[in-house]
Amino acid sequence: MGTVTLGVSIAVPEPYGSQLQELRAGFGDAAAHGIPTHVTLVPPTEVEADRLPAIRAHLVEVAAAFRAFRMRLAGTGTFRPLSSVVFVKIAEGAAGCTRLQSEVRDPQGPLDRDLAFPYHPHVTVAHGISEEAMDLAFTTLAEYAAEWVCDGFALYEQGSDGVWRKLREYPFGNGPNCVPAQAGSPADQAAEAAGTAGAAGTAGATVAPS
């Protein structure tokens, strides 16, 4: 069956998700409209396609045992010069994200993997663009603020067109039945069809990068 590339993330809900996505595009990040605004839990991870059912089952178990937590975004940060990334900082909820990603990447589970850098939850708003544009993103969103209750996460796949598409949402045990979707995002179009294809054993899952 070959391999697929999987990833897991927390969607930033509306209206914040689309706002930040449009701003990211405005800064000149060509990948913006193919990447729903998110907090990464598991970065792109290549696995054998036949492991997908076990991964889905694992994510259901993790979500069912987890509890909602408050998320608050405030201001900007950057990984420069180590990495060409500007992000909106997580002022509240970082501990919840850190614990959640640890459980998703449980060493005994199907998504166990090492990370290139220590886990640092964030919301990317510029990646790999000019230094001037990175500076603009950093200053434009310096006073940005948003908050919501995180009540689940999602599994994404990347198509051959480079667009990340949602395969399935995983609500927490005490959350509602879905993670808020980003209205109009290309990455959410045909999500149901993608999920059906994945369940049928079709290869092609990939998780949202920064």
PyMOL commands that place a pseudoatom at each C-alpha (Angstrom):
pseudoatom trace, name=CA, resn=MET, resi=1, chain=A, elem=C, hetatm=0, pos=[0.000, 0.000, 0.000]
pseudoatom trace, name=CA, resn=GLY, resi=2, chain=A, elem=C, hetatm=0, pos=[2.979, 2.336, 0.274]
pseudoatom trace, name=CA, resn=THR, resi=3, chain=A, elem=C, hetatm=0, pos=[3.359, 5.179, 2.734]
pseudoatom trace, name=CA, resn=VAL, resi=4, chain=A, elem=C, hetatm=0, pos=[1.317, 8.209, 3.750]
pseudoatom trace, name=CA, resn=THR, resi=5, chain=A, elem=C, hetatm=0, pos=[2.304, 11.362, 5.596]
pseudoatom trace, name=CA, resn=LEU, resi=6, chain=A, elem=C, hetatm=0, pos=[0.162, 12.140, 8.608]
pseudoatom trace, name=CA, resn=GLY, resi=7, chain=A, elem=C, hetatm=0, pos=[-0.097, 14.972, 11.066]
pseudoatom trace, name=CA, resn=VAL, resi=8, chain=A, elem=C, hetatm=0, pos=[-2.399, 16.140, 13.854]
pseudoatom trace, name=CA, resn=SER, resi=9, chain=A, elem=C, hetatm=0, pos=[-3.325, 19.684, 14.854]
pseudoatom trace, name=CA, resn=ILE, resi=10, chain=A, elem=C, hetatm=0, pos=[-5.721, 21.899, 16.778]
pseudoatom trace, name=CA, resn=ALA, resi=11, chain=A, elem=C, hetatm=0, pos=[-7.746, 24.097, 14.437]
pseudoatom trace, name=CA, resn=VAL, resi=12, chain=A, elem=C, hetatm=0, pos=[-7.947, 27.785, 15.326]
pseudoatom trace, name=CA, resn=PRO, resi=13, chain=A, elem=C, hetatm=0, pos=[-11.725, 28.405, 15.195]
pseudoatom trace, name=CA, resn=GLU, resi=14, chain=A, elem=C, hetatm=0, pos=[-13.627, 31.162, 13.441]
pseudoatom trace, name=CA, resn=PRO, resi=15, chain=A, elem=C, hetatm=0, pos=[-13.459, 34.028, 13.100]
pseudoatom trace, name=CA, resn=TYR, resi=16, chain=A, elem=C, hetatm=0, pos=[-9.791, 33.855, 14.099]
pseudoatom trace, name=CA, resn=GLY, resi=17, chain=A, elem=C, hetatm=0, pos=[-8.754, 31.033, 11.777]
pseudoatom trace, name=CA, resn=SER, resi=18, chain=A, elem=C, hetatm=0, pos=[-9.733, 32.732, 8.540]
pseudoatom trace, name=CA, resn=GLN, resi=19, chain=A, elem=C, hetatm=0, pos=[-8.518, 36.129, 9.747]
pseudoatom trace, name=CA, resn=LEU, resi=20, chain=A, elem=C, hetatm=0, pos=[-5.034, 34.821, 10.420]
pseudoatom trace, name=CA, resn=GLN, resi=21, chain=A, elem=C, hetatm=0, pos=[-5.033, 32.776, 7.237]
pseudoatom trace, name=CA, resn=GLU, resi=22, chain=A, elem=C, hetatm=0, pos=[-5.839, 35.869, 5.154]
pseudoatom trace, name=CA, resn=LEU, resi=23, chain=A, elem=C, hetatm=0, pos=[-3.213, 37.904, 6.971]
pseudoatom trace, name=CA, resn=ARG, resi=24, chain=A, elem=C, hetatm=0, pos=[-0.648, 35.175, 6.333]
pseudoatom trace, name=CA, resn=ALA, resi=25, chain=A, elem=C, hetatm=0, pos=[-1.490, 35.282, 2.636]
pseudoatom trace, name=CA, resn=GLY, resi=26, chain=A, elem=C, hetatm=0, pos=[-1.257, 39.074, 2.695]
pseudoatom trace, name=CA, resn=PHE, resi=27, chain=A, elem=C, hetatm=0, pos=[2.283, 38.909, 4.054]
pseudoatom trace, name=CA, resn=GLY, resi=28, chain=A, elem=C, hetatm=0, pos=[3.220, 36.982, 0.900]
pseudoatom trace, name=CA, resn=ASP, resi=29, chain=A, elem=C, hetatm=0, pos=[3.186, 33.415, 2.203]
pseudoatom trace, name=CA, resn=ALA, resi=30, chain=A, elem=C, hetatm=0, pos=[2.098, 31.512, -0.909]
pseudoatom trace, name=CA, resn=ALA, resi=31, chain=A, elem=C, hetatm=0, pos=[1.204, 28.405, 1.110]
pseudoatom trace, name=CA, resn=ALA, resi=32, chain=A, elem=C, hetatm=0, pos=[-1.272, 30.243, 3.348]
pseudoatom trace, name=CA, resn=HIS, resi=33, chain=A, elem=C, hetatm=0, pos=[-4.510, 29.207, 1.640]
pseudoatom trace, name=CA, resn=GLY, resi=34, chain=A, elem=C, hetatm=0, pos=[-3.469, 25.564, 1.646]
pseudoatom trace, name=CA, resn=ILE, resi=35, chain=A, elem=C, hetatm=0, pos=[-2.783, 25.475, 5.381]
pseudoatom trace, name=CA, resn=PRO, resi=36, chain=A, elem=C, hetatm=0, pos=[-5.673, 25.959, 7.834]
pseudoatom trace, name=CA, resn=THR, resi=37, chain=A, elem=C, hetatm=0, pos=[-4.621, 28.066, 10.810]
pseudoatom trace, name=CA, resn=HIS, resi=38, chain=A, elem=C, hetatm=0, pos=[-3.611, 25.646, 13.528]
pseudoatom trace, name=CA, resn=VAL, resi=39, chain=A, elem=C, hetatm=0, pos=[-1.482, 24.581, 16.451]
pseudoatom trace, name=CA, resn=THR, resi=40, chain=A, elem=C, hetatm=0, pos=[0.601, 21.549, 15.495]
pseudoatom trace, name=CA, resn=LEU, resi=41, chain=A, elem=C, hetatm=0, pos=[0.415, 18.474, 17.707]
pseudoatom trace, name=CA, resn=VAL, resi=42, chain=A, elem=C, hetatm=0, pos=[2.242, 16.061, 15.407]
pseudoatom trace, name=CA, resn=PRO, resi=43, chain=A, elem=C, hetatm=0, pos=[4.318, 17.457, 12.505]
pseudoatom trace, name=CA, resn=PRO, resi=44, chain=A, elem=C, hetatm=0, pos=[4.341, 15.738, 9.101]
pseudoatom trace, name=CA, resn=THR, resi=45, chain=A, elem=C, hetatm=0, pos=[5.063, 12.069, 9.778]
pseudoatom trace, name=CA, resn=GLU, resi=46, chain=A, elem=C, hetatm=0, pos=[5.492, 9.382, 7.134]
pseudoatom trace, name=CA, resn=VAL, resi=47, chain=A, elem=C, hetatm=0, pos=[4.004, 6.004, 8.027]
pseudoatom trace, name=CA, resn=GLU, resi=48, chain=A, elem=C, hetatm=0, pos=[2.971, 2.826, 6.265]
pseudoatom trace, name=CA, resn=ALA, resi=49, chain=A, elem=C, hetatm=0, pos=[-0.529, 3.233, 4.855]
pseudoatom trace, name=CA, resn=ASP, resi=50, chain=A, elem=C, hetatm=0, pos=[-1.776, 0.066, 6.525]
pseudoatom trace, name=CA, resn=ARG, resi=51, chain=A, elem=C, hetatm=0, pos=[-1.160, 1.700, 9.929]
pseudoatom trace, name=CA, resn=LEU, resi=52, chain=A, elem=C, hetatm=0, pos=[-3.854, 4.321, 9.333]
pseudoatom trace, name=CA, resn=PRO, resi=53, chain=A, elem=C, hetatm=0, pos=[-6.700, 2.334, 10.990]
pseudoatom trace, name=CA, resn=ALA, resi=54, chain=A, elem=C, hetatm=0, pos=[-4.608, 1.885, 14.142]
pseudoatom trace, name=CA, resn=ILE, resi=55, chain=A, elem=C, hetatm=0, pos=[-3.722, 5.574, 14.139]
pseudoatom trace, name=CA, resn=ARG, resi=56, chain=A, elem=C, hetatm=0, pos=[-7.370, 6.567, 13.842]
pseudoatom trace, name=CA, resn=ALA, resi=57, chain=A, elem=C, hetatm=0, pos=[-8.301, 4.269, 16.710]
pseudoatom trace, name=CA, resn=HIS, resi=58, chain=A, elem=C, hetatm=0, pos=[-5.486, 5.699, 18.832]
pseudoatom trace, name=CA, resn=LEU, resi=59, chain=A, elem=C, hetatm=0, pos=[-6.657, 9.262, 18.210]
pseudoatom trace, name=CA, resn=VAL, resi=60, chain=A, elem=C, hetatm=0, pos=[-10.211, 8.354, 19.196]
pseudoatom trace, name=CA, resn=GLU, resi=61, chain=A, elem=C, hetatm=0, pos=[-8.931, 6.972, 22.507]
pseudoatom trace, name=CA, resn=VAL, resi=62, chain=A, elem=C, hetatm=0, pos=[-6.736, 9.993, 23.233]
pseudoatom trace, name=CA, resn=ALA, resi=63, chain=A, elem=C, hetatm=0, pos=[-9.543, 12.442, 22.495]
pseudoatom trace, name=CA, resn=ALA, resi=64, chain=A, elem=C, hetatm=0, pos=[-12.125, 10.524, 24.513]
pseudoatom trace, name=CA, resn=ALA, resi=65, chain=A, elem=C, hetatm=0, pos=[-9.936, 10.677, 27.625]
pseudoatom trace, name=CA, resn=PHE, resi=66, chain=A, elem=C, hetatm=0, pos=[-8.973, 14.355, 27.259]
pseudoatom trace, name=CA, resn=ARG, resi=67, chain=A, elem=C, hetatm=0, pos=[-10.773, 17.402, 28.625]
pseudoatom trace, name=CA, resn=ALA, resi=68, chain=A, elem=C, hetatm=0, pos=[-11.362, 20.829, 27.105]
pseudoatom trace, name=CA, resn=PHE, resi=69, chain=A, elem=C, hetatm=0, pos=[-9.005, 23.645, 28.033]
pseudoatom trace, name=CA, resn=ARG, resi=70, chain=A, elem=C, hetatm=0, pos=[-8.891, 27.375, 27.405]
pseudoatom trace, name=CA, resn=MET, resi=71, chain=A, elem=C, hetatm=0, pos=[-6.684, 28.768, 24.657]
pseudoatom trace, name=CA, resn=ARG, resi=72, chain=A, elem=C, hetatm=0, pos=[-5.595, 32.407, 24.506]
pseudoatom trace, name=CA, resn=LEU, resi=73, chain=A, elem=C, hetatm=0, pos=[-3.393, 33.966, 21.836]
pseudoatom trace, name=CA, resn=ALA, resi=74, chain=A, elem=C, hetatm=0, pos=[-1.489, 37.177, 22.500]
pseudoatom trace, name=CA, resn=GLY, resi=75, chain=A, elem=C, hetatm=0, pos=[1.270, 38.922, 20.577]
pseudoatom trace, name=CA, resn=THR, resi=76, chain=A, elem=C, hetatm=0, pos=[3.961, 37.555, 18.313]
pseudoatom trace, name=CA, resn=GLY, resi=77, chain=A, elem=C, hetatm=0, pos=[7.189, 35.601, 18.510]
pseudoatom trace, name=CA, resn=THR, resi=78, chain=A, elem=C, hetatm=0, pos=[9.729, 34.207, 16.065]
pseudoatom trace, name=CA, resn=PHE, resi=79, chain=A, elem=C, hetatm=0, pos=[12.101, 31.278, 15.691]
pseudoatom trace, name=CA, resn=ARG, resi=80, chain=A, elem=C, hetatm=0, pos=[14.541, 33.356, 13.642]
pseudoatom trace, name=CA, resn=PRO, resi=81, chain=A, elem=C, hetatm=0, pos=[17.408, 32.973, 12.955]
pseudoatom trace, name=CA, resn=LEU, resi=82, chain=A, elem=C, hetatm=0, pos=[17.142, 29.234, 13.664]
pseudoatom trace, name=CA, resn=SER, resi=83, chain=A, elem=C, hetatm=0, pos=[13.978, 28.897, 11.555]
pseudoatom trace, name=CA, resn=SER, resi=84, chain=A, elem=C, hetatm=0, pos=[12.258, 31.369, 9.243]
pseudoatom trace, name=CA, resn=VAL, resi=85, chain=A, elem=C, hetatm=0, pos=[8.980, 31.493, 11.165]
pseudoatom trace, name=CA, resn=VAL, resi=86, chain=A, elem=C, hetatm=0, pos=[6.904, 34.250, 12.783]
pseudoatom trace, name=CA, resn=PHE, resi=87, chain=A, elem=C, hetatm=0, pos=[4.061, 33.099, 15.005]
pseudoatom trace, name=CA, resn=VAL, resi=88, chain=A, elem=C, hetatm=0, pos=[1.308, 34.264, 17.308]
pseudoatom trace, name=CA, resn=LYS, resi=89, chain=A, elem=C, hetatm=0, pos=[2.140, 33.227, 20.853]
pseudoatom trace, name=CA, resn=ILE, resi=90, chain=A, elem=C, hetatm=0, pos=[-0.032, 30.992, 23.023]
pseudoatom trace, name=CA, resn=ALA, resi=91, chain=A, elem=C, hetatm=0, pos=[-0.462, 32.945, 26.245]
pseudoatom trace, name=CA, resn=GLU, resi=92, chain=A, elem=C, hetatm=0, pos=[-2.782, 30.374, 27.820]
pseudoatom trace, name=CA, resn=GLY, resi=93, chain=A, elem=C, hetatm=0, pos=[-3.229, 26.729, 26.897]
pseudoatom trace, name=CA, resn=ALA, resi=94, chain=A, elem=C, hetatm=0, pos=[0.382, 25.825, 26.131]
pseudoatom trace, name=CA, resn=ALA, resi=95, chain=A, elem=C, hetatm=0, pos=[0.421, 23.250, 28.929]
pseudoatom trace, name=CA, resn=GLY, resi=96, chain=A, elem=C, hetatm=0, pos=[-2.710, 21.601, 27.529]
pseudoatom trace, name=CA, resn=CYS, resi=97, chain=A, elem=C, hetatm=0, pos=[-1.215, 21.500, 24.029]
pseudoatom trace, name=CA, resn=THR, resi=98, chain=A, elem=C, hetatm=0, pos=[2.028, 20.050, 25.356]
pseudoatom trace, name=CA, resn=ARG, resi=99, chain=A, elem=C, hetatm=0, pos=[0.278, 17.309, 27.315]
pseudoatom trace, name=CA, resn=LEU, resi=100, chain=A, elem=C, hetatm=0, pos=[-2.024, 16.508, 24.398]
pseudoatom trace, name=CA, resn=GLN, resi=101, chain=A, elem=C, hetatm=0, pos=[0.776, 16.174, 21.847]
pseudoatom trace, name=CA, resn=SER, resi=102, chain=A, elem=C, hetatm=0, pos=[2.662, 13.949, 24.275]
pseudoatom trace, name=CA, resn=GLU, resi=103, chain=A, elem=C, hetatm=0, pos=[-0.314, 11.606, 24.514]
pseudoatom trace, name=CA, resn=VAL, resi=104, chain=A, elem=C, hetatm=0, pos=[-0.837, 11.596, 20.754]
pseudoatom trace, name=CA, resn=ARG, resi=105, chain=A, elem=C, hetatm=0, pos=[2.861, 10.727, 20.323]
pseudoatom trace, name=CA, resn=ASP, resi=106, chain=A, elem=C, hetatm=0, pos=[2.771, 8.110, 23.077]
pseudoatom trace, name=CA, resn=PRO, resi=107, chain=A, elem=C, hetatm=0, pos=[5.920, 5.955, 22.715]
pseudoatom trace, name=CA, resn=GLN, resi=108, chain=A, elem=C, hetatm=0, pos=[3.694, 2.885, 22.916]
pseudoatom trace, name=CA, resn=GLY, resi=109, chain=A, elem=C, hetatm=0, pos=[1.318, 4.186, 20.250]
pseudoatom trace, name=CA, resn=PRO, resi=110, chain=A, elem=C, hetatm=0, pos=[1.293, 4.247, 16.428]
pseudoatom trace, name=CA, resn=LEU, resi=111, chain=A, elem=C, hetatm=0, pos=[2.389, 7.907, 16.165]
pseudoatom trace, name=CA, resn=ASP, resi=112, chain=A, elem=C, hetatm=0, pos=[5.551, 7.650, 18.217]
pseudoatom trace, name=CA, resn=ARG, resi=113, chain=A, elem=C, hetatm=0, pos=[8.303, 9.802, 16.681]
pseudoatom trace, name=CA, resn=ASP, resi=114, chain=A, elem=C, hetatm=0, pos=[11.167, 12.067, 17.632]
pseudoatom trace, name=CA, resn=LEU, resi=115, chain=A, elem=C, hetatm=0, pos=[10.978, 15.814, 17.057]
pseudoatom trace, name=CA, resn=ALA, resi=116, chain=A, elem=C, hetatm=0, pos=[13.668, 17.892, 15.367]
pseudoatom trace, name=CA, resn=PHE, resi=117, chain=A, elem=C, hetatm=0, pos=[13.215, 20.594, 18.025]
pseudoatom trace, name=CA, resn=PRO, resi=118, chain=A, elem=C, hetatm=0, pos=[11.674, 20.667, 21.517]
pseudoatom trace, name=CA, resn=TYR, resi=119, chain=A, elem=C, hetatm=0, pos=[7.889, 21.021, 21.279]
pseudoatom trace, name=CA, resn=HIS, resi=120, chain=A, elem=C, hetatm=0, pos=[6.778, 24.673, 21.362]
pseudoatom trace, name=CA, resn=PRO, resi=121, chain=A, elem=C, hetatm=0, pos=[3.053, 25.228, 20.650]
pseudoatom trace, name=CA, resn=HIS, resi=122, chain=A, elem=C, hetatm=0, pos=[2.387, 28.257, 18.442]
pseudoatom trace, name=CA, resn=VAL, resi=123, chain=A, elem=C, hetatm=0, pos=[0.288, 29.553, 15.540]
pseudoatom trace, name=CA, resn=THR, resi=124, chain=A, elem=C, hetatm=0, pos=[2.405, 30.236, 12.459]
pseudoatom trace, name=CA, resn=VAL, resi=125, chain=A, elem=C, hetatm=0, pos=[1.553, 33.435, 10.555]
pseudoatom trace, name=CA, resn=ALA, resi=126, chain=A, elem=C, hetatm=0, pos=[4.596, 33.650, 8.262]
pseudoatom trace, name=CA, resn=HIS, resi=127, chain=A, elem=C, hetatm=0, pos=[7.029, 31.017, 7.035]
pseudoatom trace, name=CA, resn=GLY, resi=128, chain=A, elem=C, hetatm=0, pos=[9.884, 31.144, 4.557]
pseudoatom trace, name=CA, resn=ILE, resi=129, chain=A, elem=C, hetatm=0, pos=[9.169, 34.604, 3.138]
pseudoatom trace, name=CA, resn=SER, resi=130, chain=A, elem=C, hetatm=0, pos=[11.416, 37.666, 2.879]
pseudoatom trace, name=CA, resn=GLU, resi=131, chain=A, elem=C, hetatm=0, pos=[12.895, 39.156, 6.022]
pseudoatom trace, name=CA, resn=GLU, resi=132, chain=A, elem=C, hetatm=0, pos=[11.007, 42.398, 5.360]
pseudoatom trace, name=CA, resn=ALA, resi=133, chain=A, elem=C, hetatm=0, pos=[7.714, 40.510, 5.138]
pseudoatom trace, name=CA, resn=MET, resi=134, chain=A, elem=C, hetatm=0, pos=[8.573, 38.526, 8.266]
pseudoatom trace, name=CA, resn=ASP, resi=135, chain=A, elem=C, hetatm=0, pos=[9.204, 41.799, 10.100]
pseudoatom trace, name=CA, resn=LEU, resi=136, chain=A, elem=C, hetatm=0, pos=[5.860, 43.119, 8.866]
pseudoatom trace, name=CA, resn=ALA, resi=137, chain=A, elem=C, hetatm=0, pos=[4.049, 40.032, 10.162]
pseudoatom trace, name=CA, resn=PHE, resi=138, chain=A, elem=C, hetatm=0, pos=[5.809, 40.360, 13.510]
pseudoatom trace, name=CA, resn=THR, resi=139, chain=A, elem=C, hetatm=0, pos=[4.815, 44.018, 13.991]
pseudoatom trace, name=CA, resn=THR, resi=140, chain=A, elem=C, hetatm=0, pos=[1.327, 43.834, 12.443]
pseudoatom trace, name=CA, resn=LEU, resi=141, chain=A, elem=C, hetatm=0, pos=[0.190, 41.149, 14.870]
pseudoatom trace, name=CA, resn=ALA, resi=142, chain=A, elem=C, hetatm=0, pos=[2.127, 42.371, 17.902]
pseudoatom trace, name=CA, resn=GLU, resi=143, chain=A, elem=C, hetatm=0, pos=[-1.124, 43.320, 19.645]
pseudoatom trace, name=CA, resn=TYR, resi=144, chain=A, elem=C, hetatm=0, pos=[-3.168, 40.399, 18.335]
pseudoatom trace, name=CA, resn=ALA, resi=145, chain=A, elem=C, hetatm=0, pos=[-5.428, 38.647, 20.841]
pseudoatom trace, name=CA, resn=ALA, resi=146, chain=A, elem=C, hetatm=0, pos=[-7.958, 35.812, 20.655]
pseudoatom trace, name=CA, resn=GLU, resi=147, chain=A, elem=C, hetatm=0, pos=[-9.381, 33.183, 22.974]
pseudoatom trace, name=CA, resn=TRP, resi=148, chain=A, elem=C, hetatm=0, pos=[-11.594, 30.118, 22.848]
pseudoatom trace, name=CA, resn=VAL, resi=149, chain=A, elem=C, hetatm=0, pos=[-12.095, 26.732, 24.481]
pseudoatom trace, name=CA, resn=CYS, resi=150, chain=A, elem=C, hetatm=0, pos=[-10.185, 23.937, 22.775]
pseudoatom trace, name=CA, resn=ASP, resi=151, chain=A, elem=C, hetatm=0, pos=[-12.455, 20.902, 22.690]
pseudoatom trace, name=CA, resn=GLY, resi=152, chain=A, elem=C, hetatm=0, pos=[-10.803, 18.638, 20.154]
pseudoatom trace, name=CA, resn=PHE, resi=153, chain=A, elem=C, hetatm=0, pos=[-8.268, 18.214, 17.367]
pseudoatom trace, name=CA, resn=ALA, resi=154, chain=A, elem=C, hetatm=0, pos=[-8.138, 16.871, 13.823]
pseudoatom trace, name=CA, resn=LEU, resi=155, chain=A, elem=C, hetatm=0, pos=[-6.211, 14.629, 11.453]
pseudoatom trace, name=CA, resn=TYR, resi=156, chain=A, elem=C, hetatm=0, pos=[-5.183, 16.200, 8.122]
pseudoatom trace, name=CA, resn=GLU, resi=157, chain=A, elem=C, hetatm=0, pos=[-3.877, 15.016, 4.784]
pseudoatom trace, name=CA, resn=GLN, resi=158, chain=A, elem=C, hetatm=0, pos=[-1.995, 16.850, 2.074]
pseudoatom trace, name=CA, resn=GLY, resi=159, chain=A, elem=C, hetatm=0, pos=[-3.109, 16.401, -1.503]
pseudoatom trace, name=CA, resn=SER, resi=160, chain=A, elem=C, hetatm=0, pos=[-0.904, 16.312, -4.567]
pseudoatom trace, name=CA, resn=ASP, resi=161, chain=A, elem=C, hetatm=0, pos=[-1.788, 19.991, -4.987]
pseudoatom trace, name=CA, resn=GLY, resi=162, chain=A, elem=C, hetatm=0, pos=[-0.054, 20.800, -1.709]
pseudoatom trace, name=CA, resn=VAL, resi=163, chain=A, elem=C, hetatm=0, pos=[-3.303, 21.642, 0.109]
pseudoatom trace, name=CA, resn=TRP, resi=164, chain=A, elem=C, hetatm=0, pos=[-3.902, 20.232, 3.589]
pseudoatom trace, name=CA, resn=ARG, resi=165, chain=A, elem=C, hetatm=0, pos=[-7.357, 18.680, 3.978]
pseudoatom trace, name=CA, resn=LYS, resi=166, chain=A, elem=C, hetatm=0, pos=[-9.132, 17.497, 7.083]
pseudoatom trace, name=CA, resn=LEU, resi=167, chain=A, elem=C, hetatm=0, pos=[-9.640, 13.744, 7.271]
pseudoatom trace, name=CA, resn=ARG, resi=168, chain=A, elem=C, hetatm=0, pos=[-11.463, 13.561, 10.587]
pseudoatom trace, name=CA, resn=GLU, resi=169, chain=A, elem=C, hetatm=0, pos=[-12.192, 15.549, 13.743]
pseudoatom trace, name=CA, resn=TYR, resi=170, chain=A, elem=C, hetatm=0, pos=[-11.648, 14.088, 17.214]
pseudoatom trace, name=CA, resn=PRO, resi=171, chain=A, elem=C, hetatm=0, pos=[-13.774, 15.773, 19.911]
pseudoatom trace, name=CA, resn=PHE, resi=172, chain=A, elem=C, hetatm=0, pos=[-12.673, 15.517, 23.516]
pseudoatom trace, name=CA, resn=GLY, resi=173, chain=A, elem=C, hetatm=0, pos=[-14.700, 13.418, 25.894]
pseudoatom trace, name=CA, resn=ASN, resi=174, chain=A, elem=C, hetatm=0, pos=[-16.488, 16.456, 27.314]
pseudoatom trace, name=CA, resn=GLY, resi=175, chain=A, elem=C, hetatm=0, pos=[-16.565, 18.531, 24.113]
pseudoatom trace, name=CA, resn=PRO, resi=176, chain=A, elem=C, hetatm=0, pos=[-19.141, 19.002, 21.343]
pseudoatom trace, name=CA, resn=ASN, resi=177, chain=A, elem=C, hetatm=0, pos=[-19.141, 16.792, 18.295]
pseudoatom trace, name=CA, resn=CYS, resi=178, chain=A, elem=C, hetatm=0, pos=[-16.738, 18.762, 16.152]
pseudoatom trace, name=CA, resn=VAL, resi=179, chain=A, elem=C, hetatm=0, pos=[-13.807, 21.143, 15.987]
pseudoatom trace, name=CA, resn=PRO, resi=180, chain=A, elem=C, hetatm=0, pos=[-14.941, 24.472, 14.461]
pseudoatom trace, name=CA, resn=ALA, resi=181, chain=A, elem=C, hetatm=0, pos=[-14.100, 24.499, 10.762]
pseudoatom trace, name=CA, resn=GLN, resi=182, chain=A, elem=C, hetatm=0, pos=[-12.655, 27.458, 8.898]
pseudoatom trace, name=CA, resn=ALA, resi=183, chain=A, elem=C, hetatm=0, pos=[-15.369, 28.657, 6.562]
pseudoatom trace, name=CA, resn=GLY, resi=184, chain=A, elem=C, hetatm=0, pos=[-14.247, 28.853, 2.969]
pseudoatom trace, name=CA, resn=SER, resi=185, chain=A, elem=C, hetatm=0, pos=[-10.826, 27.315, 3.563]
pseudoatom trace, name=CA, resn=PRO, resi=186, chain=A, elem=C, hetatm=0, pos=[-9.728, 25.192, 0.583]
pseudoatom trace, name=CA, resn=ALA, resi=187, chain=A, elem=C, hetatm=0, pos=[-8.276, 22.774, 3.085]
pseudoatom trace, name=CA, resn=ASP, resi=188, chain=A, elem=C, hetatm=0, pos=[-11.744, 21.882, 4.357]
pseudoatom trace, name=CA, resn=GLN, resi=189, chain=A, elem=C, hetatm=0, pos=[-13.312, 21.305, 0.938]
pseudoatom trace, name=CA, resn=ALA, resi=190, chain=A, elem=C, hetatm=0, pos=[-14.064, 17.691, 0.093]
pseudoatom trace, name=CA, resn=ALA, resi=191, chain=A, elem=C, hetatm=0, pos=[-13.116, 16.682, 3.628]
pseudoatom trace, name=CA, resn=GLU, resi=192, chain=A, elem=C, hetatm=0, pos=[-15.902, 14.127, 3.824]
pseudoatom trace, name=CA, resn=ALA, resi=193, chain=A, elem=C, hetatm=0, pos=[-14.822, 12.536, 0.555]
pseudoatom trace, name=CA, resn=ALA, resi=194, chain=A, elem=C, hetatm=0, pos=[-11.211, 12.451, 1.708]
pseudoatom trace, name=CA, resn=GLY, resi=195, chain=A, elem=C, hetatm=0, pos=[-12.230, 10.800, 4.947]
pseudoatom trace, name=CA, resn=THR, resi=196, chain=A, elem=C, hetatm=0, pos=[-14.233, 8.180, 3.122]
pseudoatom trace, name=CA, resn=ALA, resi=197, chain=A, elem=C, hetatm=0, pos=[-11.347, 7.462, 0.789]
pseudoatom trace, name=CA, resn=GLY, resi=198, chain=A, elem=C, hetatm=0, pos=[-8.961, 7.165, 3.730]
pseudoatom trace, name=CA, resn=ALA, resi=199, chain=A, elem=C, hetatm=0, pos=[-11.273, 4.717, 5.489]
pseudoatom trace, name=CA, resn=ALA, resi=200, chain=A, elem=C, hetatm=0, pos=[-11.332, 2.639, 2.327]
pseudoatom trace, name=CA, resn=GLY, resi=201, chain=A, elem=C, hetatm=0, pos=[-7.575, 2.335, 2.430]
pseudoatom trace, name=CA, resn=THR, resi=202, chain=A, elem=C, hetatm=0, pos=[-6.637, 5.080, -0.034]
pseudoatom trace, name=CA, resn=ALA, resi=203, chain=A, elem=C, hetatm=0, pos=[-3.187, 6.536, 0.620]
pseudoatom trace, name=CA, resn=GLY, resi=204, chain=A, elem=C, hetatm=0, pos=[-2.614, 10.263, 0.998]
pseudoatom trace, name=CA, resn=ALA, resi=205, chain=A, elem=C, hetatm=0, pos=[-2.787, 11.540, 4.577]
pseudoatom trace, name=CA, resn=THR, resi=206, chain=A, elem=C, hetatm=0, pos=[-0.535, 14.386, 5.680]
pseudoatom trace, name=CA, resn=VAL, resi=207, chain=A, elem=C, hetatm=0, pos=[-0.601, 16.746, 8.691]
pseudoatom trace, name=CA, resn=ALA, resi=208, chain=A, elem=C, hetatm=0, pos=[-0.551, 20.486, 8.635]
pseudoatom trace, name=CA, resn=PRO, resi=209, chain=A, elem=C, hetatm=0, pos=[2.955, 21.914, 8.720]
pseudoatom trace, name=CA, resn=SER, resi=210, chain=A, elem=C, hetatm=0, pos=[3.858, 25.261, 10.292]
for i in range(1, 210): cmd.bond("trace and resi %d" % i, "trace and resi %d" % (i + 1))
show_as sticks, trace
zoom trace
